[in-house]
Amino acid sequence: MSRRYALYCLPAPGSRLEAFGRGVLGYDNVSGEPVPHPEGLNVLATVTAGARTYGFHATLKAPLRLAAGATEAGLIAAARDLAAAHPPVAVGPLTVAALGAFLALVPEDPPPGLGLLAAECVAALDPFRAPLTEAERAKRRPERLDPRGRALLDRWGYPYVFEAFRFHMTLTDALPEAERDAWHRRLSEAYAASGPEPLVIDALGLLAQDGAGPFRLLARLPFGEPRG
């Protein structure tokens, strides 16, 4: 069975943000267990099926297969070294926003350090990434990308990196245009009711996916903790 890995920003364990995101998507990517949707929002199951596979997160290094000769232990060690050398990143308040056809939580005022963190994650783990297959490349719809986007896709395996990166924690799949405003309002109200706090990133989450199954946490790597 093929295995993919991804480096994510996950909400702090036990935080209100974690509870909100898990409830919206209906899945806990730490335990691997389903989570009930909030009362009155059971219909979320119909608009989160794709996002549920990944769990609540923000992508820092997109899913990858291991290159020939690379090992899971080596990948974990590299991610741990990256985290050990990094200070926390104060992201600040988040807000529900539309990104194209889907909804996500995004920073109200992204700090420069956020893009730098993502760029470091992309570069540090790229030696472990197997080249994209033709099917994987086609899935990214290169015909819809501009020349720079196609160049980023071909070099880094993902088009939304470096200057194209935008931090977001996905809340829904693509929504029909007629439904977006209503879902934006409902999720904004639910997020406000959750008692949101400013986001601080102080750890990396390395997740794994077996076959077509859901992603699940493999290792949580706190910032500033050197390897033993």
Backbone as CSV, one residue per row, in Angstrom:
resi,resn,N_x,N_y,N_z,CA_x,CA_y,CA_z,C_x,C_y,C_z
1,MET,0.849,-1.190,0.000,0.000,0.000,0.000,0.889,1.247,0.000
2,SER,0.597,2.173,-0.902,1.412,3.377,-0.985,1.132,4.291,0.197
3,ARG,2.142,5.023,0.621,2.005,5.946,1.742,2.467,7.325,1.302
4,ARG,1.695,8.336,1.668,2.077,9.721,1.436,2.253,10.421,2.780
5,TYR,3.029,11.492,2.748,3.309,12.273,3.944,3.038,13.744,3.643
6,ALA,2.697,14.502,4.676,2.487,15.932,4.524,2.887,16.622,5.817
7,LEU,3.356,17.848,5.703,3.718,18.649,6.870,2.670,19.735,7.023
8,TYR,2.000,19.718,8.157,0.872,20.601,8.388,1.067,21.448,9.644
9,CYS,0.364,22.559,9.669,0.108,23.274,10.910,-1.204,22.737,11.455
10,LEU,-1.152,22.186,12.660,-2.345,21.697,13.335,-2.646,22.611,14.519
11,PRO,-3.908,22.741,14.899,-4.224,23.538,16.084,-3.634,22.902,17.333
12,ALA,-3.402,23.711,18.344,-2.832,23.202,19.592,-3.751,22.151,20.201
13,PRO,-3.170,21.071,20.728,-3.993,20.025,21.353,-4.874,20.602,22.463
14,GLY,-6.142,20.259,22.433,-7.070,20.710,23.456,-7.583,22.128,23.298
15,SER,-7.192,22.793,22.218,-7.598,24.190,22.021,-9.019,24.281,21.477
16,ARG,-9.608,25.469,21.602,-10.937,25.696,21.040,-10.891,25.638,19.520
17,LEU,-9.764,26.062,18.935,-9.625,25.981,17.479,-9.651,24.525,17.025
18,GLU,-8.981,23.656,17.760,-8.978,22.241,17.415,-10.388,21.672,17.468
19,ALA,-11.122,21.988,18.535,-12.482,21.480,18.678,-13.387,21.991,17.563
20,PHE,-13.234,23.267,17.196,-14.053,23.836,16.131,-13.760,23.144,14.804
21,GLY,-12.490,23.048,14.427,-12.139,22.465,13.140,-12.525,21.008,13.020
22,ARG,-12.310,20.244,14.084,-12.697,18.833,14.059,-14.203,18.685,13.916
23,GLY,-14.943,19.533,14.619,-16.389,19.448,14.541,-16.916,19.780,13.162
24,VAL,-16.320,20.789,12.528,-16.765,21.173,11.187,-16.497,20.050,10.181
25,LEU,-15.301,19.481,10.228,-14.933,18.456,9.244,-15.423,17.064,9.639
26,GLY,-15.718,16.861,10.911,-16.207,15.558,11.333,-15.139,14.487,11.432
27,TYR,-13.883,14.909,11.631,-12.778,13.938,11.677,-11.649,14.499,12.527
28,ASP,-11.039,13.615,13.324,-9.888,13.946,14.158,-8.662,13.289,13.537
29,ASN,-7.772,14.087,12.934,-6.616,13.494,12.264,-5.479,13.151,13.224
30,VAL,-5.697,13.335,14.518,-4.740,12.861,15.525,-5.106,11.445,15.960
31,SER,-6.365,11.248,16.340,-6.800,9.917,16.773,-7.222,9.028,15.610
32,GLY,-7.588,9.643,14.480,-8.112,8.891,13.354,-9.579,8.541,13.490
33,GLU,-10.263,9.163,14.448,-11.653,8.843,14.721,-12.602,9.901,14.168
34,PRO,-13.837,9.512,13.809,-14.839,10.503,13.409,-15.251,11.350,14.611
35,VAL,-15.726,12.565,14.301,-16.155,13.515,15.328,-17.544,14.013,14.947
36,PRO,-18.479,14.086,15.891,-19.813,14.590,15.554,-19.759,16.045,15.105
37,HIS,-20.570,16.390,14.117,-20.699,17.784,13.719,-21.448,18.552,14.807
38,PRO,-21.259,19.881,14.869,-21.967,20.664,15.880,-23.480,20.531,15.730
39,GLU,-24.168,20.664,16.839,-25.618,20.583,16.833,-26.193,21.611,15.857
40,GLY,-27.092,21.150,15.011,-27.714,22.032,14.033,-26.934,22.156,12.739
41,LEU,-25.731,21.558,12.684,-24.903,21.658,11.474,-24.549,20.274,10.920
42,ASN,-25.415,19.300,11.148,-25.160,17.952,10.627,-25.028,17.937,9.110
43,VAL,-25.658,18.895,8.451,-25.603,18.962,6.993,-24.187,19.263,6.505
44,LEU,-23.293,19.654,7.411,-21.892,19.862,7.025,-21.293,18.624,6.369
45,ALA,-21.784,17.448,6.717,-21.245,16.214,6.139,-21.321,16.219,4.623
46,THR,-22.278,16.958,4.061,-22.457,16.968,2.610,-21.485,17.904,1.901
47,VAL,-20.827,18.801,2.652,-19.943,19.780,1.998,-18.511,19.703,2.513
48,THR,-18.185,18.618,3.232,-16.828,18.481,3.776,-16.185,17.137,3.460
49,ALA,-16.777,16.351,2.578,-16.287,14.980,2.353,-14.826,14.953,1.902
50,GLY,-14.454,15.838,0.986,-13.077,15.859,0.506,-12.111,16.370,1.560
51,ALA,-12.475,17.471,2.206,-11.616,18.055,3.232,-11.434,17.112,4.417
52,ARG,-12.436,16.282,4.692,-12.382,15.365,5.835,-11.214,14.394,5.717
53,THR,-10.824,14.037,4.506,-9.711,13.100,4.303,-8.420,13.631,4.914
54,TYR,-8.243,14.941,4.904,-7.008,15.553,5.381,-7.096,15.973,6.845
55,GLY,-8.307,16.199,7.335,-8.464,16.720,8.678,-8.195,18.217,8.704
56,PHE,-8.476,18.813,9.846,-8.352,20.259,9.984,-6.871,20.644,10.090
57,HIS,-6.416,21.488,9.183,-4.992,21.803,9.110,-4.762,22.985,8.176
58,ALA,-3.521,23.457,8.166,-3.020,24.331,7.106,-1.787,23.659,6.517
59,THR,-1.709,23.587,5.209,-0.593,22.905,4.544,0.674,23.751,4.587
60,LEU,1.770,23.120,5.027,3.095,23.751,4.959,3.985,23.043,3.941
61,LYS,3.831,21.752,3.794,4.475,20.973,2.734,3.438,20.004,2.212
62,ALA,3.083,20.138,0.953,1.992,19.355,0.371,2.318,17.862,0.373
63,PRO,1.289,17.012,0.297,1.499,15.562,0.328,2.527,15.095,-0.696
64,LEU,3.371,14.172,-0.262,4.448,13.648,-1.096,4.619,12.161,-0.856
65,ARG,5.115,11.486,-1.873,5.602,10.118,-1.734,7.116,10.169,-1.546
66,LEU,7.660,9.189,-0.845,9.092,9.195,-0.601,9.878,8.876,-1.873
67,ALA,10.953,9.613,-2.074,11.849,9.363,-3.194,12.591,8.045,-2.984
68,ALA,13.118,7.508,-4.064,13.911,6.288,-3.974,15.076,6.504,-3.012
69,GLY,15.248,5.595,-2.074,16.336,5.700,-1.108,15.984,6.471,0.149
70,ALA,14.906,7.238,0.123,14.492,7.993,1.309,13.708,7.083,2.244
71,THR,13.758,7.389,3.527,13.062,6.573,4.519,12.152,7.438,5.382
72,GLU,11.155,6.793,5.961,10.262,7.504,6.871,11.040,8.051,8.069
73,ALA,11.967,7.284,8.590,12.764,7.742,9.727,13.571,8.986,9.367
74,GLY,14.126,8.995,8.159,14.884,10.168,7.721,14.008,11.390,7.565
75,LEU,12.799,11.183,7.048,11.851,12.290,6.894,11.471,12.860,8.257
76,ILE,11.176,11.986,9.211,10.819,12.455,10.552,11.982,13.228,11.171
77,ALA,13.196,12.722,11.010,14.365,13.386,11.584,14.559,14.773,10.971
78,ALA,14.379,14.890,9.648,14.544,16.185,8.993,13.483,17.171,9.461
79,ALA,12.248,16.708,9.591,11.181,17.579,10.071,11.423,17.981,11.519
80,ARG,11.934,17.054,12.319,12.227,17.369,13.723,13.342,18.409,13.809
81,ASP,14.367,18.275,12.987,15.454,19.255,12.991,14.943,20.640,12.589
82,LEU,14.072,20.682,11.593,13.492,21.950,11.157,12.722,22.597,12.299
83,ALA,11.896,21.810,12.984,11.104,22.352,14.084,11.991,22.808,15.238
84,ALA,13.032,22.039,15.528,13.898,22.356,16.662,14.584,23.707,16.504
85,ALA,14.823,24.099,15.249,15.540,25.346,14.984,14.620,26.539,14.806
86,HIS,13.299,26.340,14.958,12.370,27.409,14.599,11.692,28.014,15.817
87,PRO,11.590,29.336,15.867,10.823,29.977,16.936,9.333,29.936,16.615
88,PRO,8.481,30.102,17.629,7.038,30.182,17.365,6.703,31.334,16.426
89,VAL,5.627,31.162,15.674,5.148,32.197,14.754,3.777,32.668,15.237
90,ALA,3.681,33.950,15.613,2.410,34.533,16.055,1.610,34.940,14.821
91,VAL,0.596,34.162,14.500,-0.211,34.395,13.300,-1.285,35.447,13.556
92,GLY,-1.844,35.456,14.775,-2.880,36.420,15.109,-4.274,35.888,14.873
93,PRO,-5.281,36.759,14.885,-6.665,36.330,14.715,-6.918,35.741,13.330
94,LEU,-7.841,34.780,13.294,-8.275,34.166,12.040,-9.704,34.591,11.741
95,THR,-10.075,34.499,10.476,-11.432,34.822,10.058,-11.864,33.878,8.954
96,VAL,-13.154,33.618,8.846,-13.684,32.775,7.774,-13.697,33.577,6.481
97,ALA,-13.159,33.009,5.427,-13.090,33.698,4.135,-13.302,32.706,3.010
98,ALA,-13.721,33.225,1.858,-13.857,32.410,0.653,-12.540,32.440,-0.106
99,LEU,-12.028,31.255,-0.448,-10.852,31.123,-1.301,-11.317,30.384,-2.547
100,GLY,-11.632,31.141,-3.575,-12.243,30.520,-4.735,-13.609,29.993,-4.343
101,ALA,-13.824,28.694,-4.550,-15.138,28.110,-4.304,-15.286,27.499,-2.918
102,PHE,-14.211,27.470,-2.119,-14.331,26.850,-0.806,-14.091,27.876,0.300
103,LEU,-14.443,27.502,1.521,-14.301,28.382,2.673,-13.179,27.874,3.568
104,ALA,-12.489,28.816,4.202,-11.372,28.468,5.073,-11.189,29.541,6.125
105,LEU,-10.468,29.194,7.179,-9.999,30.191,8.134,-8.667,30.725,7.644
106,VAL,-8.542,32.040,7.575,-7.312,32.678,7.119,-6.917,33.766,8.122
107,PRO,-5.647,34.145,8.189,-5.230,35.212,9.096,-5.810,36.560,8.666
108,GLU,-6.215,37.344,9.650,-6.676,38.693,9.332,-5.517,39.551,8.816
109,ASP,-4.325,39.341,9.351,-3.153,40.121,8.952,-1.930,39.206,9.000
110,PRO,-1.678,38.445,7.930,-0.594,37.450,7.964,0.767,38.091,8.232
111,PRO,1.527,37.588,9.201,2.868,38.130,9.458,3.871,37.615,8.431
112,PRO,4.936,38.367,8.165,5.944,37.902,7.201,6.530,36.547,7.570
113,GLY,6.653,36.272,8.855,7.251,35.014,9.281,6.457,33.792,8.883
114,LEU,5.182,33.973,8.558,4.342,32.836,8.174,4.754,32.295,6.806
115,GLY,4.944,33.187,5.854,5.400,32.761,4.538,6.802,32.174,4.583
116,LEU,7.643,32.729,5.449,9.003,32.210,5.586,8.989,30.795,6.147
117,LEU,8.139,30.548,7.152,8.022,29.200,7.708,7.609,28.205,6.624
118,ALA,6.593,28.561,5.845,6.135,27.659,4.792,7.233,27.400,3.770
119,ALA,7.978,28.440,3.398,9.060,28.278,2.423,10.149,27.353,2.958
120,GLU,10.459,27.487,4.242,11.468,26.613,4.851,11.002,25.159,4.848
121,CYS,9.718,24.939,5.126,9.186,23.574,5.123,9.252,22.961,3.728
122,VAL,8.871,23.744,2.729,8.904,23.265,1.350,10.321,22.848,0.959
123,ALA,11.299,23.720,1.223,12.669,23.455,0.793,13.319,22.335,1.599
124,ALA,13.087,22.323,2.918,13.788,21.368,3.780,13.404,19.925,3.491
125,LEU,12.135,19.683,3.157,11.690,18.311,2.952,11.683,17.892,1.487
126,ASP,12.010,18.800,0.588,11.924,18.447,-0.829,12.879,17.329,-1.242
127,PRO,14.070,17.206,-0.630,14.934,16.087,-1.015,14.301,14.718,-0.779
128,PHE,13.254,14.636,0.050,12.592,13.371,0.336,11.443,13.086,-0.627
129,ARG,11.112,14.032,-1.482,9.912,13.928,-2.327,10.210,13.217,-3.639
130,ALA,9.409,12.201,-3.935,9.500,11.550,-5.242,8.916,12.472,-6.307
131,PRO,9.440,12.430,-7.535,8.851,13.249,-8.602,7.380,12.922,-8.807
132,LEU,6.633,13.901,-9.244,5.223,13.682,-9.531,5.060,12.675,-10.669
133,THR,4.084,11.809,-10.529,3.702,10.984,-11.662,2.854,11.842,-12.607
134,GLU,2.618,11.339,-13.799,1.768,12.083,-14.734,0.367,12.265,-14.168
135,ALA,-0.140,11.238,-13.489,-1.482,11.333,-12.904,-1.512,12.370,-11.791
136,GLU,-0.463,12.409,-10.968,-0.402,13.394,-9.888,-0.308,14.811,-10.442
137,ARG,0.474,14.974,-11.493,0.588,16.306,-12.100,-0.742,16.727,-12.710
138,ALA,-1.410,15.804,-13.394,-2.686,16.132,-14.029,-3.732,16.512,-12.993
139,LYS,-3.662,15.908,-11.798,-4.620,16.210,-10.737,-4.524,17.664,-10.301
140,ARG,-3.371,18.281,-10.459,-3.173,19.682,-10.090,-3.651,20.648,-11.175
141,ARG,-4.209,20.115,-12.250,-4.794,20.923,-13.326,-3.814,21.987,-13.850
142,PRO,-2.656,21.563,-14.366,-1.659,22.542,-14.827,-2.170,23.458,-15.929
143,GLU,-3.186,23.001,-16.695,-3.726,23.838,-17.763,-4.421,25.080,-17.212
144,ARG,-4.766,25.068,-15.929,-5.418,26.224,-15.310,-4.428,27.169,-14.641
145,LEU,-3.153,26.767,-14.610,-2.129,27.576,-13.962,-1.458,28.507,-14.955
146,ASP,-0.943,29.630,-14.448,-0.137,30.499,-15.290,1.265,29.893,-15.410
147,PRO,2.133,30.447,-16.266,3.455,29.847,-16.451,4.247,29.702,-15.151
148,ARG,4.161,30.700,-14.266,4.878,30.604,-12.996,4.319,29.464,-12.145
149,GLY,3.006,29.316,-12.131,2.399,28.231,-11.379,2.826,26.869,-11.882
150,ARG,2.899,26.719,-13.210,3.354,25.439,-13.767,4.822,25.188,-13.434
151,ALA,5.612,26.259,-13.422,7.023,26.101,-13.065,7.175,25.664,-11.606
152,LEU,6.384,26.254,-10.715,6.436,25.854,-9.307,5.975,24.410,-9.140
153,LEU,4.921,24.031,-9.855,4.424,22.661,-9.800,5.511,21.680,-10.234
154,ASP,6.172,21.970,-11.325,7.171,21.047,-11.852,8.419,20.984,-10.973
155,ARG,8.780,22.111,-10.348,9.992,22.114,-9.514,9.750,21.584,-8.108
156,TRP,8.604,21.952,-7.535,8.366,21.656,-6.121,7.209,20.687,-5.872
157,GLY,6.542,20.242,-6.938,5.455,19.288,-6.776,4.143,19.880,-6.344
158,TYR,4.065,21.206,-6.264,2.868,21.892,-5.784,2.959,23.344,-6.250
159,PRO,1.875,23.897,-6.796,1.981,25.244,-7.367,1.833,26.384,-6.371
160,TYR,1.307,26.097,-5.165,0.981,27.183,-4.232,2.043,27.286,-3.144
161,VAL,3.250,27.587,-3.591,4.384,27.707,-2.678,5.075,29.046,-2.907
162,PHE,5.917,29.430,-1.951,6.674,30.680,-2.012,5.743,31.875,-2.221
163,GLU,5.887,32.629,-3.283,5.040,33.821,-3.427,3.575,33.483,-3.651
164,ALA,3.273,32.239,-4.040,1.883,31.824,-4.267,1.242,31.208,-3.020
165,PHE,2.004,31.101,-1.936,1.482,30.503,-0.708,0.481,31.434,-0.037
166,ARG,-0.602,30.847,0.455,-1.551,31.565,1.292,-2.010,30.639,2.400
167,PHE,-1.692,30.996,3.620,-2.052,30.175,4.769,-3.562,30.093,4.888
168,HIS,-4.082,28.861,4.985,-5.519,28.691,5.171,-5.802,27.337,5.796
169,MET,-6.833,27.309,6.626,-7.291,26.088,7.276,-8.669,25.773,6.697
170,THR,-8.710,24.804,5.808,-9.896,24.524,5.004,-11.074,24.071,5.867
171,LEU,-12.252,24.605,5.540,-13.483,24.275,6.262,-14.504,23.532,5.400
172,THR,-14.447,23.687,4.086,-15.434,23.035,3.219,-14.763,22.569,1.934
173,ASP,-15.481,21.730,1.208,-15.125,21.444,-0.177,-15.575,22.619,-1.044
174,ALA,-15.360,22.515,-2.342,-15.867,23.543,-3.256,-17.387,23.609,-3.148
175,LEU,-17.904,24.824,-3.043,-19.339,25.028,-2.856,-19.948,25.671,-4.092
176,PRO,-21.170,25.302,-4.439,-21.864,26.025,-5.510,-21.967,27.502,-5.141
177,GLU,-21.825,28.359,-6.139,-21.821,29.797,-5.868,-23.059,30.240,-5.100
178,ALA,-24.197,29.636,-5.396,-25.449,30.043,-4.754,-25.475,29.719,-3.268
179,GLU,-24.581,28.818,-2.813,-24.595,28.399,-1.409,-23.496,29.048,-0.581
180,ARG,-22.540,29.732,-1.216,-21.350,30.193,-0.483,-21.673,31.237,0.574
181,ASP,-22.508,32.203,0.248,-22.796,33.255,1.220,-23.467,32.687,2.460
182,ALA,-24.401,31.760,2.267,-25.102,31.178,3.410,-24.136,30.383,4.289
183,TRP,-23.261,29.603,3.660,-22.294,28.839,4.447,-21.279,29.760,5.106
184,HIS,-20.889,30.818,4.422,-19.967,31.786,5.027,-20.580,32.363,6.298
185,ARG,-21.838,32.709,6.243,-22.508,33.288,7.411,-22.609,32.253,8.541
186,ARG,-23.020,31.037,8.205,-23.203,30.021,9.237,-21.881,29.652,9.909
187,LEU,-20.832,29.499,9.128,-19.547,29.123,9.704,-18.907,30.287,10.448
188,SER,-19.121,31.503,9.982,-18.615,32.673,10.710,-19.270,32.773,12.078
189,GLU,-20.571,32.532,12.126,-21.288,32.570,13.402,-20.816,31.454,14.328
190,ALA,-20.619,30.257,13.774,-20.161,29.132,14.584,-18.743,29.381,15.105
191,TYR,-17.896,29.967,14.266,-16.519,30.244,14.704,-16.514,31.297,15.806
192,ALA,-17.302,32.343,15.644,-17.381,33.375,16.678,-17.881,32.782,17.996
193,ALA,-18.833,31.863,17.907,-19.386,31.254,19.113,-18.401,30.295,19.782
194,SER,-17.381,29.860,19.060,-16.412,28.914,19.621,-15.429,29.578,20.574
195,GLY,-15.438,30.920,20.642,-14.488,31.633,21.498,-13.094,31.646,20.924
196,PRO,-12.928,32.126,19.690,-11.628,32.040,19.019,-10.547,32.853,19.716
197,GLU,-9.340,32.337,19.621,-8.158,33.004,20.164,-7.146,33.209,19.038
198,PRO,-6.237,34.179,19.170,-5.187,34.353,18.153,-4.361,33.079,18.009
199,LEU,-4.004,32.761,16.788,-3.238,31.545,16.517,-1.740,31.795,16.680
200,VAL,-1.084,30.889,17.387,0.378,30.848,17.466,0.816,29.466,17.014
201,ILE,1.685,29.408,16.026,2.210,28.122,15.567,3.479,27.820,16.356
202,ASP,3.451,26.731,17.128,4.620,26.377,17.936,5.030,24.919,17.736
203,ALA,4.531,24.312,16.667,4.883,22.926,16.370,4.518,22.618,14.926
204,LEU,5.149,21.598,14.383,4.806,21.062,13.072,4.121,19.717,13.267
205,GLY,3.201,19.406,12.385,2.556,18.103,12.392,2.933,17.335,11.139
206,LEU,3.568,16.192,11.302,3.879,15.322,10.171,2.810,14.240,10.123
207,LEU,2.072,14.188,9.026,0.958,13.254,8.893,1.234,12.255,7.784
208,ALA,0.568,11.124,7.860,0.734,10.076,6.858,-0.630,9.611,6.371
209,GLN,-0.662,9.181,5.114,-1.872,8.644,4.490,-1.528,7.325,3.822
210,ASP,-2.270,6.283,4.150,-2.073,4.978,3.518,-3.136,4.766,2.455
211,GLY,-2.689,4.603,1.215,-3.628,4.427,0.119,-4.555,5.617,0.000
212,ALA,-5.850,5.335,-0.101,-6.847,6.391,-0.213,-7.491,6.721,1.134
213,GLY,-6.897,6.227,2.223,-7.453,6.472,3.543,-7.219,7.899,4.002
214,PRO,-7.707,8.245,5.171,-7.526,9.599,5.684,-6.111,9.823,6.216
215,PHE,-5.685,11.070,6.240,-4.411,11.413,6.859,-4.546,11.298,8.373
216,ARG,-3.432,10.884,9.010,-3.407,10.773,10.464,-2.034,11.205,10.974
217,LEU,-2.020,11.826,12.138,-0.774,12.346,12.701,0.234,11.223,12.932
218,LEU,1.438,11.438,12.433,2.545,10.513,12.645,3.460,11.032,13.757
219,ALA,3.706,12.343,13.756,4.564,12.928,14.788,4.237,14.411,14.932
220,ARG,4.097,14.850,16.176,3.974,16.278,16.468,5.337,16.758,16.932
221,LEU,5.847,17.796,16.275,7.232,18.221,16.454,7.263,19.653,16.976
222,PRO,7.399,19.837,18.286,7.391,21.185,18.859,8.597,22.013,18.402
223,PHE,8.403,23.288,18.285,9.486,24.204,17.954,10.439,24.322,19.149
224,GLY,11.707,24.481,18.825,12.701,24.792,19.869,13.078,23.638,20.751
225,GLU,12.766,22.402,20.348,13.168,21.244,21.131,14.198,20.439,20.361
226,PRO,15.474,20.541,20.733,16.507,19.825,19.990,16.358,18.322,20.112
227,ARG,16.891,17.622,19.122,16.856,16.164,19.146,17.706,15.648,20.298
228,GLY,17.211,14.540,20.899,17.948,13.924,21.996,19.110,13.091,21.500
